[in-house]
Amino acid sequence: MTQSLAIMAKRAGDLPEPYVLLAHALSGGVPRDLIRYGRRTLEMHEEISSARQAPAVELTEISGRLIVEELYDTLAGFRTLLSKLHWTHENAAWLSTYRVVMDHLRHARHHK
């Protein structure tokens, strides 16, 4: 954790410790991912603050948005794999469930 704080201070700007902890948890301690999550957290904070014209943004709001965004991006990457599968009547329910989940995540991303 101490290394994550040092990396973030050097590479991602002035990020409060709770946000560093969030980035650390999501990155699994991988420096490249730590920096990416830290920078995205700062971007989200700035986006939300400017949209509301108020500096106060809750960590819970940013963490929720970040997790939904990451989950959406990860699952969107599965489209390539899904396109290579042989779809039959027996396994088509998985594709239908995938579409429903993606629709929910898409809605969550745009209505937070």
Steps between C-alpha positions, in 0.01 A plus 500: 500500500783738580641444151162574347480830687848593379427401139173691497658812649764494228294391197132582547497831678348599829264214576355471853592180682152338482514530120848348497365211706223450244748507211729263690217253561380506139851472357613214717815701560608491133666843450375556144141425602539697823594810302219443249239464775640798688488725196151382408388569858631856473328545162170378644534731799557797267212399268253465787620816676474713188159358406366588845710812539593377846829347618344244737484156343452187706747215469205260484372672185836491327569141603157392375552673166851366462399142578203511260721650228769237547249217510335627183834530319606152612177337392498695173834333426328163512306583185790379288511171685125459482500559126728197456267259680263269325156610612223244527154502647639336814764762577331811354365594843854604599510750216163638599614535863820673384295753303279572801801552727664731245178701467483542879864607517459739205204657676692523828795669328287772345263569788728545797 
